[in-house]
Amino acid sequence: MRLLSLLLLLALPAVAEEHPIEMPETPIMVGSPIPVGFLLAWKPLLQAVRTDTGVGSRFGSDNWQPLRALGRYTSTLLGEKLLVRAELEGGRFQTDTQNGLNPLTGSDGYDVTGRLLGGTAVRLGQGFVVTASAGLISRYQRGRAAGGAPEIGIFGVTSNMELEFRVAPLITASLFVEGGLTPFPYAAQKDLGDLSDASEIRLRAQLAFDLTQEVAVDFGYEFTRWHASFTNSSILAFGTLDRALLIESRQHALILGLRWKPSHR
C-alpha cells in the first residue's frame, strides 16, 4: 500500500504538466482615443485681405481682431467608434483701406464659420493618436459699411487630420491640417457676380496642458486662408462689369482654450 501511494505521488507532477490548470482571462477595457468633450476658446487674430480685379494688388488691412471666439463639442457614436463634432467660431470682421486697397473694401462687420464633422481616431503607439474627420463647412460674412466687405455665405465640404503626441505626463503636442472646397454661395450681394470657386486651408500647432483628469488648457497658433473668385462682378467697377474678382483673406490666430473631458469613459 505504501508502495502504491509513493508511485501516485511521483506521477502527479507529470499529470499536472500534461493538463495545466487554466486561469480565467479578465479583459482589460481600453478607452476610445476619440477626444470627446467641450472646448471654449478665445481666438484673437491678425487679418490680412487682398482684393484683385486682374491688375494685381498687395495684401492690406492688417487689423488685430480681439473679439473672436470658438466653441466645439465632440462626442461618439456606434460604441465609441465614430467621432461626431460640431464647431462654431467667429466674431468681428474688420477691413480698412491700407496699402492702396480700393476704398470700397473698407468695412466693419462680422463673420461666422460652422463645421459638422464625422470621423474616427486611432492610437498608433504609446501616447500617439491620429484623428481624422470629414463633413460640411459653411461661412457667412457681413460688412456693415455700404459697399464694404462682401456680404456672402459659402457652403461646401471639408476634411482634416490631427496628430497628437503626449510629450510629458501632463503635456500633449498636436499638429492639425484641414482643406475645404466651398463652391455653393448663399445670401450674397448681387454686385459680387457669379462665384467661380472658393476654398479654405487651415493649419494649427498646439500644446495642451492637463490641469486635472477632466480639465485641460490649450495654447496654439492657427493659420487660415480663405479664397474666392467671381466672374461678372461690378462691386469695384462703379456700375460696369469686371472680367473677374479675387478676394483672399489670411488669418493668423492665437488660441487660448479651456477644455472639459468627461472622465466616465
Secondary structure as the mmCIF struct_conf table of DSSP 4:
data_model
#
loop_
_struct_conf.conf_type_id
_struct_conf.id
_struct_conf.beg_label_comp_id
_struct_conf.beg_label_asym_id
_struct_conf.beg_label_seq_id
_struct_conf.end_label_comp_id
_struct_conf.end_label_asym_id
_struct_conf.end_label_seq_id
HELX_RH_AL_P HELX_RH_AL_P1 ARG A 2 GLU A 18
BEND BEND1 HIS A 19 HIS A 19
HELX_LH_PP_P HELX_LH_PP_P1 PRO A 20 GLU A 25
HELX_LH_PP_P HELX_LH_PP_P2 PRO A 27 MET A 29
BEND BEND2 ILE A 34 ILE A 34
STRN STRN1 GLY A 37 TRP A 42
STRN STRN2 LEU A 45 ASP A 52
BEND BEND3 THR A 53 VAL A 55
STRN STRN3 GLY A 60 GLN A 65
STRN STRN4 ARG A 68 LEU A 77
TURN_TY1_P TURN_TY1_P1 LEU A 78 LYS A 81
STRN STRN5 LEU A 82 THR A 95
HELX_RH_3T_P HELX_RH_3T_P1 GLN A 98 GLY A 100
HELX_RH_3T_P HELX_RH_3T_P2 PRO A 103 THR A 105
STRN STRN6 SER A 107 GLY A 125
TURN_TY1_P TURN_TY1_P2 GLN A 126 GLY A 127
STRN STRN7 PHE A 128 ARG A 142
BEND BEND4 ALA A 145 ALA A 145
TURN_TY1_P TURN_TY1_P3 ALA A 146 GLY A 147
BEND BEND5 ALA A 149 ALA A 149
STRN STRN8 ILE A 152 ALA A 168
TURN_TY1_P TURN_TY1_P4 PRO A 169 LEU A 170
STRN STRN9 ILE A 171 TYR A 186
BEND BEND6 ALA A 187 ALA A 187
HELX_RH_3T_P HELX_RH_3T_P3 LYS A 190 LEU A 192
STRN STRN10 ASP A 194 ASP A 210
BEND BEND7 LEU A 211 GLU A 214
STRN STRN11 VAL A 215 THR A 231
BEND BEND8 ASN A 232 ASN A 232
TURN_TY1_P TURN_TY1_P5 ILE A 235 GLY A 239
BEND BEND9 THR A 240 THR A 240
HELX_LH_PP_P HELX_LH_PP_P3 LEU A 241 ASP A 242
BEND BEND10 ARG A 243 ARG A 243
STRN STRN12 LEU A 245 TRP A 260
BEND BEND11 SER A 263 SER A 263
#
